[in-house]
Amino acid sequence: MDRKLGGLVLVVAIWLSGCATVGPTSISLTNTFDPNEVAWAVGSGTAAIEGQAFFQTRGGVPRTCAGNEVTLIPESAVATERMQHLYGSTVSGFRPVYGTRPVQFTPDDPAYHATTRKSVCDIDGRFEFGNLPAGSYYLVTGVVWSLPGDYFPTQGGMLMQKVRVEPGARAKVILTH
């Protein structure tokens, strides 16, 4: 192999090693999940949350969470700690999909995940949760799209918003960045 080709192979190898998938960031939670803390959120109630999630790209194109899952998480010490780690806030936040390492929480109690509710965004990025017990929740969803041929083909990220809903009330929420 000649020197130019050898140098090119070395440059490509170094470049590809920089593109290698990096493992998740491990975060040890200081709080332990207590199911009694979110017992209020089990079952049904008279409250509802409806909303929409979207971004406006730099080029002015609207992008929604269409087809993506929306997760409703009852507020607890563990949920609050997780939101603070992921979004740097317990009120609202954005976590970009590109350039952000995945996170693995320990412990990651399955009972915590069992208290969440799921919905899916419609074509306009709208979602709804009905028959909810009144209380404080975290809403989390992704607004992610691809740009074929772009150096960073996956764009967007995850959005989080804390919402409180009263008995018999319908909270309306817009998640955007």
ABEGO torsion letter per residue (X at the ends): XBAAAAAAAAAAAAAAAAABBBBBBBBBBABBBBAAAAAAABEBBABBBBBBBBBBBAAGBBBBABGBBBBBBBBBAAAAAAAAAAAGBAABBBBBABGBBBBBBOBBBAAAAAABBBBBBBAAGBBBBBGBBBEBBBBBBBBBBBBBGBABABBEEBBBBBBBBBBGBBBBBBBBX
